Amino acid sequence: MWGLPVLVLWVIYFSPWHVLSAQKAVTYLLALGIVLLAARRPDRSLIALVVLLPFQGLLLAKLWSWGVPASVVKHLGAWKEALALGVSVAGARAFIAEGRRADTVDKLALGFVACAVLYAVFQTKILAGTAPYTTSARLLGFRETAGFVLLLLGARHAPLGPHFAERAARVVLAAGAVVAAVGVFEAIDSSAWNHFVVHTIQYPGYQGAVLNDHPPHPNDIRTYGSSIGDVRVGSVFLSALSCGWYLILPFAMGLERAVRRRASLPVLLATLLVGAALLLTQTRSAILGALVVAFLTFQPAAGRGRYWRTQVAILLGGLALLGVPAAFATGVATRVAQANSSSDQSTAGHLRGFTQGVDTVFKHPLGLGLGTGAGTGQRFGTDYSIPENNYLEVGDELGVLPMLVFMALTLALILRLRRAAREHPEVLVTAVWAASAGLAVAAWFLQTWSDFAVAWTFWGVAGAMLGVTYRSATVASTTEAYDKPMPGLAAYGSPPQGAASSAIR
């Protein structure tokens, strides 16, 4: 089998047909190898996704600045798809081998992915003359719209090992702390951070050479609030929106540890850092999502100690004492106050986008097709739609039925995580449930799942936690059944000593 790649390369180089270029062949072979390795170790693959996804843009840009060809860097960007596909393959194999039955979450997720696959393959027939015809646009649209749902299925059924929940909990909070620390540094010295990204990392050049995206201000990557000096931190994402949404899950993780009195001093500092960076993004939908997370800490869950509500009240009171003055000092309070003002440019844009999204759904009940969303549509210059609502985004692309399926999937996932949080004492399970509600609310106002680091991190971890709780419950029920005495045996009592030997004699 190891000689097969050599044979394939030989055929490509010396074949007179030139069916496939050598560069593409090597790329496909490497991708296949990564997928196979990821399928063998889905736990490490999922951890790698959580660790590397927030930093992939800066890492790839640095490789390009070191002289790596743009075509190679572009192919290297597919590392996350290879790992996610490996996790999905491992999940599919385990699901078939265990003979499990699909529940509501599985059925809705499979139905949504099937709708996306149908559009990816037959979009030119379904929406003749209106949708993007290029295969690249459709595949990238599928990756953006349904890739995280596919990862949910894979992570839920893949074998992840007995201690995956503890490792994932540490990694989620650590990655969030690093992202938050960079964001706080950006708020303190935005000029230094801008110089580092523009001149040291050379990110604007990477955008033009690799992503075919030319920013309007290549020498300034910062995002400003109500005034030119009011910087909204974007940290390693270079986007205040993505940074704010991403920090919701680490914030829920740190808050849950503090509620359970399992937070060391570094964990408490990391939680405060994440909360401060979340405020500094000035992303109103993310701040609302964090408030939902804080509210759900008052709800009962397994593993929370006695008088946890008093601990939550004290903790949130302390955070409010620190956060409220910071909100007024950094311009967050001003942006929140402008949310109800139709004269505010940002608020007016959100309302206009929502109205246009509703109109698009009514005018095009089958959708505009994959590749017409905000991310892929802007990249390929197609007639894209930005409805300022993730659920309407799905409806604008795939139509009314997939939109309803996605909404039902989101609700079913939240309810399933809620039940898991009531039954299992894992810290990350409860944190993921709280974060799911917060992110679902944030998705009502903007495209929360448009960033891969946000969508793939959350949906991958959520699927993993459902799988961990299922296997834990299965092991517990098997052990209980094994320890339970056989029916009717107690009626006969215990045989007297020597009875067995007498019977043998």
NUSENU-633057 format. One record per residue (C-alpha): x, y, z; residue in one letter. Coordinates in steps of 0.05 Angstrom, whole numbers. Layout:
% residues N
SITE     px     py     pz seba
SITE      X      Y      Z    a
...
% end
This chain:
% residues 505
SITE     px     py     pz seba
SITE      0      0      0    m
SITE     58     48     14    w
SITE     80     39    -58    g
SITE     13     63    -85    l
SITE     29    138    -79    p
SITE     94    127   -116    v
SITE     58     91   -172    l
SITE      6    147   -176    v
SITE     60    200   -181    l
SITE     97    160   -234    w
SITE     34    154   -276    v
SITE     21    229   -270    i
SITE     91    249   -290    y
SITE    100    201   -348    f
SITE     29    190   -372    s
SITE     15    220   -442    p
SITE    -56    239   -421    w
SITE    -37    288   -366    h
SITE   -103    277   -330    v
SITE    -79    311   -266    l
SITE    -22    359   -252    s
SITE     33    337   -205    a
SITE     20    394   -157    q
SITE    -53    375   -149    k
SITE    -36    302   -143    a
SITE     13    314    -86    v
SITE    -38    360    -52    t
SITE    -94    308    -57    y
SITE    -48    253    -31    l
SITE    -27    295     29    l
SITE    -99    314     43    a
SITE   -120    240     40    l
SITE    -64    223     88    g
SITE    -87    277    137    i
SITE   -159    252    133    v
SITE   -138    180    147    l
SITE    -95    201    206    l
SITE   -151    245    233    a
SITE   -200    188    227    a
SITE   -154    144    269    r
SITE   -147    197    324    r
SITE   -210    240    323    p
SITE   -197    264    394    d
SITE   -131    297    376    r
SITE   -159    323    311    s
SITE   -216    358    347    l
SITE   -168    387    399    i
SITE   -124    412    342    a
SITE   -183    447    311    l
SITE   -200    482    376    v
SITE   -128    504    386    v
SITE   -110    527    316    l
SITE   -174    555    286    l
SITE   -170    624    319    p
SITE    -98    634    295    f
SITE   -100    603    225    q
SITE   -105    670    188    g
SITE    -43    700    221    l
SITE     -4    635    216    l
SITE    -18    627    141    l
SITE     -2    700    129    a
SITE     65    692    164    k
SITE     81    632    120    l
SITE     66    674     59    w
SITE    110    731     85    s
SITE    167    681     93    w
SITE    164    666     19    g
SITE    120    605     15    v
SITE     84    608    -53    p
SITE     13    633    -52    a
SITE    -14    570    -85    s
SITE     18    527    -30    v
SITE     -9    572     25    v
SITE    -78    569     -6    k
SITE    -76    492     -4    h
SITE    -50    493     67    l
SITE   -113    530     86    g
SITE   -151    465     75    a
SITE   -121    434    138    w
SITE   -184    446    178    k
SITE   -228    413    125    e
SITE   -183    352    125    a
SITE   -185    345    201    l
SITE   -260    357    203    a
SITE   -271    305    148    l
SITE   -229    255    187    g
SITE   -271    267    250    v
SITE   -335    258    208    s
SITE   -308    193    179    v
SITE   -291    167    249    a
SITE   -360    186    273    g
SITE   -394    151    214    a
SITE   -354     87    225    r
SITE   -369     85    299    a
SITE   -443     99    287    f
SITE   -449     41    239    i
SITE   -407     -6    282    a
SITE   -446      8    346    e
SITE   -513      0    311    g
SITE   -541     64    343    r
SITE   -608     93    323    r
SITE   -610    165    300    a
SITE   -646    212    348    d
SITE   -679    279    334    t
SITE   -614    318    331    v
SITE   -583    267    284    d
SITE   -643    266    238    k
SITE   -648    341    234    l
SITE   -573    349    222    a
SITE   -572    295    168    l
SITE   -633    327    135    g
SITE   -600    395    134    f
SITE   -535    367    106    v
SITE   -574    328     54    a
SITE   -609    393     31    c
SITE   -541    428     25    a
SITE   -512    369    -14    v
SITE   -572    370    -60    l
SITE   -559    444    -76    y
SITE   -484    432    -83    a
SITE   -495    378   -136    v
SITE   -559    400   -172    f
SITE   -561    475   -159    q
SITE   -556    492   -233    t
SITE   -618    450   -245    k
SITE   -657    473   -184    i
SITE   -643    547   -194    l
SITE   -629    551   -268    a
SITE   -603    619   -290    g
SITE   -600    651   -221    t
SITE   -549    615   -177    a
SITE   -473    613   -183    p
SITE   -451    561   -234    y
SITE   -378    552   -212    t
SITE   -363    490   -173    t
SITE   -315    527   -127    s
SITE   -368    576   -105    a
SITE   -418    520    -90    r
SITE   -367    478    -52    l
SITE   -344    537    -10    l
SITE   -416    555      2    g
SITE   -430    484     26    f
SITE   -369    488     72    r
SITE   -393    553    102    e
SITE   -466    534    109    t
SITE   -465    460    127    a
SITE   -393    443    146    g
SITE   -403    456    220    f
SITE   -466    413    222    v
SITE   -426    356    190    l
SITE   -373    366    244    l
SITE   -427    362    297    l
SITE   -448    294    273    l
SITE   -377    268    268    g
SITE   -356    293    337    a
SITE   -419    266    369    r
SITE   -408    194    346    h
SITE   -332    190    341    a
SITE   -294    153    397    p
SITE   -258    208    436    l
SITE   -231    171    496    g
SITE   -250    173    570    p
SITE   -217    239    589    h
SITE   -233    281    529    f
SITE   -282    327    566    a
SITE   -228    349    616    e
SITE   -176    361    561    r
SITE   -225    399    518    a
SITE   -247    443    576    a
SITE   -176    464    590    r
SITE   -161    477    517    v
SITE   -224    519    506    v
SITE   -209    564    565    l
SITE   -135    569    548    a
SITE   -148    588    476    a
SITE   -200    639    497    g
SITE   -151    669    547    a
SITE    -98    678    493    v
SITE   -148    710    446    v
SITE   -172    755    502    a
SITE   -101    775    522    a
SITE    -85    796    451    v
SITE   -150    836    450    g
SITE   -134    872    514    v
SITE    -65    888    488    f
SITE    -97    916    425    e
SITE   -141    961    467    a
SITE    -81    986    507    i
SITE    -34    998    447    d
SITE    -73    991    383    s
SITE    -17   1024    342    s
SITE     33    970    362    a
SITE    -16    915    346    w
SITE    -33    946    278    n
SITE     42    952    261    h
SITE     53    880    280    f
SITE     -4    854    236    v
SITE     10    899    177    v
SITE     86    899    174    h
SITE    109    838    213    t
SITE     55    788    194    i
SITE     40    825    128    q
SITE    -33    805    132    y
SITE    -60    855     80    p
SITE    -11    828     29    g
SITE    -33    757     45    y
SITE   -105    778     35    q
SITE    -92    804    -35    g
SITE    -44    749    -58    a
SITE    -78    687    -28    v
SITE   -150    706    -12    l
SITE   -161    753    -71    n
SITE   -189    802    -21    d
SITE   -165    874    -24    h
SITE   -181    913     40    p
SITE   -200    987     32    p
SITE   -148   1008     83    h
SITE    -87    961     77    p
SITE    -46   1001    127    n
SITE    -99    999    182    d
SITE   -133    935    203    i
SITE   -168    964    263    r
SITE   -243    971    272    t
SITE   -269   1035    301    y
SITE   -332   1049    342    g
SITE   -368   1115    347    s
SITE   -305   1156    337    s
SITE   -238   1148    303    i
SITE   -202   1138    369    g
SITE   -252   1087    395    d
SITE   -222   1020    375    v
SITE   -264    958    376    r
SITE   -216    901    389    v
SITE   -214    843    340    g
SITE   -154    807    370    s
SITE   -127    751    325    v
SITE   -191    750    284    f
SITE   -181    823    262    l
SITE   -256    827    269    s
SITE   -294    853    329    a
SITE   -355    811    311    l
SITE   -319    744    305    s
SITE   -278    758    368    c
SITE   -339    774    409    g
SITE   -377    712    387    w
SITE   -317    667    397    y
SITE   -307    690    469    l
SITE   -377    669    491    i
SITE   -357    595    499    l
SITE   -293    609    540    p
SITE   -333    659    582    f
SITE   -385    605    597    a
SITE   -329    556    613    m
SITE   -294    602    663    g
SITE   -359    623    695    l
SITE   -381    551    705    e
SITE   -315    533    739    r
SITE   -322    593    785    a
SITE   -393    574    803    v
SITE   -371    503    822    r
SITE   -313    529    864    r
SITE   -265    493    819    r
SITE   -231    555    793    a
SITE   -159    567    811    s
SITE   -129    637    810    l
SITE   -105    630    737    p
SITE   -175    607    717    v
SITE   -208    667    752    l
SITE   -159    715    718    l
SITE   -171    683    651    a
SITE   -247    690    661    t
SITE   -240    764    678    l
SITE   -194    773    618    l
SITE   -244    740    572    v
SITE   -301    783    599    g
SITE   -261    846    591    a
SITE   -242    830    519    a
SITE   -314    813    503    l
SITE   -335    881    527    l
SITE   -279    914    488    l
SITE   -304    885    423    t
SITE   -366    928    431    q
SITE   -406    874    395    t
SITE   -476    882    421    r
SITE   -500    813    399    s
SITE   -441    780    434    a
SITE   -452    820    497    i
SITE   -525    799    496    l
SITE   -503    727    487    g
SITE   -457    733    547    a
SITE   -515    761    589    l
SITE   -556    700    569    v
SITE   -498    656    593    v
SITE   -497    693    659    a
SITE   -572    685    668    f
SITE   -569    610    656    l
SITE   -519    602    712    t
SITE   -579    610    759    f
SITE   -612    549    729    q
SITE   -603    480    761    p
SITE   -550    434    731    a
SITE   -514    371    753    a
SITE   -448    384    789    g
SITE   -466    452    818    r
SITE   -456    452    893    g
SITE   -502    474    948    r
SITE   -523    548    950    y
SITE   -494    558    881    w
SITE   -544    614    866    r
SITE   -514    656    922    t
SITE   -445    644    893    q
SITE   -470    664    824    v
SITE   -501    728    851    a
SITE   -436    747    886    i
SITE   -394    730    825    l
SITE   -438    768    776    l
SITE   -442    827    824    g
SITE   -366    830    825    g
SITE   -363    826    749    l
SITE   -415    882    744    a
SITE   -373    926    790    l
SITE   -315    917    743    l
SITE   -353    916    678    g
SITE   -401    975    684    v
SITE   -347   1029    693    p
SITE   -306    996    637    a
SITE   -368    997    591    a
SITE   -376   1073    600    f
SITE   -302   1085    593    a
SITE   -293   1046    528    t
SITE   -356   1067    490    g
SITE   -394   1002    500    v
SITE   -450   1038    536    a
SITE   -457   1087    479    t
SITE   -464   1031    427    r
SITE   -515    995    470    v
SITE   -555   1059    479    a
SITE   -555   1068    403    q
SITE   -587   1000    392    a
SITE   -657   1030    398    n
SITE   -640   1090    355    s
SITE   -660   1084    282    s
SITE   -615   1143    266    s
SITE   -553   1103    285    d
SITE   -519   1079    220    q
SITE   -503   1010    247    s
SITE   -573    999    275    t
SITE   -605   1023    211    a
SITE   -562    976    171    g
SITE   -583    917    214    h
SITE   -656    934    207    l
SITE   -649    944    132    r
SITE   -612    878    124    g
SITE   -665    840    164    f
SITE   -721    869    122    t
SITE   -685    852     57    q
SITE   -673    781     83    g
SITE   -747    771     96    v
SITE   -764    798     28    d
SITE   -714    752     -5    t
SITE   -744    691     29    v
SITE   -814    710      4    f
SITE   -790    725    -67    k
SITE   -745    665    -72    h
SITE   -774    607    -31    p
SITE   -722    560    -60    l
SITE   -666    608    -42    g
SITE   -612    641    -83    l
SITE   -565    582    -80    g
SITE   -501    563    -45    l
SITE   -447    615    -53    g
SITE   -493    674    -46    t
SITE   -481    684     29    g
SITE   -443    741     60    a
SITE   -375    706     62    g
SITE   -371    666     -2    t
SITE   -414    714    -42    g
SITE   -370    773    -25    q
SITE   -308    733    -42    r
SITE   -332    711   -111    f
SITE   -370    775   -127    g
SITE   -436    740   -137    t
SITE   -504    771   -121    d
SITE   -499    759    -47    y
SITE   -549    773      8    s
SITE   -533    798     78    i
SITE   -597    792    119    p
SITE   -563    806    187    e
SITE   -594    742    214    n
SITE   -563    673    210    n
SITE   -629    637    202    y
SITE   -651    683    146    l
SITE   -582    674    116    e
SITE   -597    599    109    v
SITE   -665    615     80    g
SITE   -636    664     29    d
SITE   -586    611      6    e
SITE   -624    545     10    l
SITE   -697    565     16    g
SITE   -753    561     66    v
SITE   -751    486     82    l
SITE   -677    482     99    p
SITE   -684    546    140    m
SITE   -739    514    182    l
SITE   -697    450    190    v
SITE   -637    491    213    f
SITE   -679    529    264    m
SITE   -708    463    290    a
SITE   -638    434    294    l
SITE   -613    493    334    t
SITE   -672    487    383    l
SITE   -665    412    389    a
SITE   -590    418    402    l
SITE   -602    469    458    i
SITE   -655    425    490    l
SITE   -612    363    484    r
SITE   -553    399    516    l
SITE   -599    424    570    r
SITE   -620    353    588    r
SITE   -547    330    587    a
SITE   -528    387    634    a
SITE   -582    365    683    r
SITE   -558    292    682    e
SITE   -482    295    677    h
SITE   -435    335    722    p
SITE   -383    350    668    e
SITE   -364    424    670    v
SITE   -358    432    595    l
SITE   -427    401    583    v
SITE   -460    455    624    t
SITE   -416    510    594    a
SITE   -433    487    523    v
SITE   -507    487    539    w
SITE   -504    559    565    a
SITE   -461    581    506    a
SITE   -509    548    457    s
SITE   -566    591    482    a
SITE   -523    654    480    g
SITE   -498    642    410    l
SITE   -567    623    385    a
SITE   -592    691    409    v
SITE   -533    726    378    a
SITE   -547    691    312    a
SITE   -614    726    309    w
SITE   -579    793    299    f
SITE   -519    774    255    l
SITE   -485    716    219    q
SITE   -455    684    280    t
SITE   -435    620    244    w
SITE   -400    654    186    s
SITE   -332    650    220    d
SITE   -301    581    221    f
SITE   -267    590    288    a
SITE   -334    607    320    v
SITE   -378    556    284    a
SITE   -332    496    280    w
SITE   -306    505    351    t
SITE   -374    508    383    f
SITE   -411    456    341    w
SITE   -352    408    345    g
SITE   -347    414    420    v
SITE   -422    410    427    a
SITE   -424    345    388    g
SITE   -367    317    428    a
SITE   -402    332    493    m
SITE   -465    297    470    l
SITE   -423    237    452    g
SITE   -387    237    518    v
SITE   -452    240    558    t
SITE   -483    185    515    y
SITE   -425    138    526    r
SITE   -423    155    600    s
SITE   -496    139    607    a
SITE   -488     74    568    t
SITE   -430     51    612    v
SITE   -470     68    675    a
SITE   -532     30    651    s
SITE   -490    -30    631    t
SITE   -455    -31    699    t
SITE   -521    -25    735    e
SITE   -551    -82    695    a
SITE   -489   -125    709    y
SITE   -491   -112    784    d
SITE   -566   -125    790    k
SITE   -582   -194    817    p
SITE   -618   -243    773    m
SITE   -694   -243    781    p
SITE   -719   -298    827    g
SITE   -651   -315    855    l
SITE   -663   -279    921    a
SITE   -725   -321    934    a
SITE   -684   -383    944    y
SITE   -635   -350    992    g
SITE   -561   -364    996    s
SITE   -540   -436    994    p
SITE   -509   -461   1058    p
SITE   -435   -471   1062    q
SITE   -414   -537   1033    g
SITE   -478   -545    994    a
SITE   -443   -539    928    a
SITE   -389   -588    946    s
SITE   -440   -636    973    s
SITE   -479   -632    909    a
SITE   -416   -646    869    i
SITE   -400   -706    913    r
% end
